[in-house]
């Protein structure tokens, strides 16, 4: 069992899927958790589950595409829970699914605003406090789509590719100041995003049977592992929850 007692974690996209599972797992390991999500009511339900299980959780409605909203949410988390020293940049959208000439430009732009710019917004809001304290862990939830194009996913692939470079830039600028930085590719996980992907019928990922998808608890456990000193040898890397060597390190089944 990993021990994160005394730590404060901020998780985006925490109302469901990997984000909610990560919030539960981090709280179980002893961290106080701030759950950021556009759906504040759903995040509140997860936070109450964590509280009932003996954890400490705070739900905050927040659209990470809006920097002012992110600043306010981070300030509230700091006031209520303490300075965040763990950031899990998990929030992401798959839409629009469609070929380049078919998708509305404003929806394509919204995808980048969430998947890339939103991640930057949260880093920008949290990082000064981490630098002032001389410690922090940032896990950016990546994707295999960051490294290979998939038909119908131009916005998602572009956003995740940008996030991979943002991860590398963050490492370059902060590694000597006590900030631990990771990218995590969670694999193909059984979430609501996969429901939309299967419904689209575009590209091979949409043809994967649900039975082949990983449960959300696996990437959540990987996230907890990356937040501990046991993962120090992997700092700066983008790791995959599908990689056998990493799974053994992280104790995944």
Buried (B, 14 or more C-beta within 10 A) or exposed (E): EBEBEEBBBBBBBBBBBBBBBBBBBBBBBBBBBBBBBBBBEBBBBBBEBBBEEEBBBBBBBBBBBBBEBBBBBBEBBBEEBBBBBBBBBBBBBBBBBBEEEEBEEEBBBBBBBBBBBBBBBBBEBBBEBBBEEEBBBBBBBBBBBBEEEBBBBBBBBBBBBBBBEBBBEBBEEBEEEBBBBBBBBBBBBBBEBBEBBBEBEBBEBBEEEEEEBBEBBBBBBBBBBBBBEEBEEBBBBBBBBBBEEBBEBBEBE
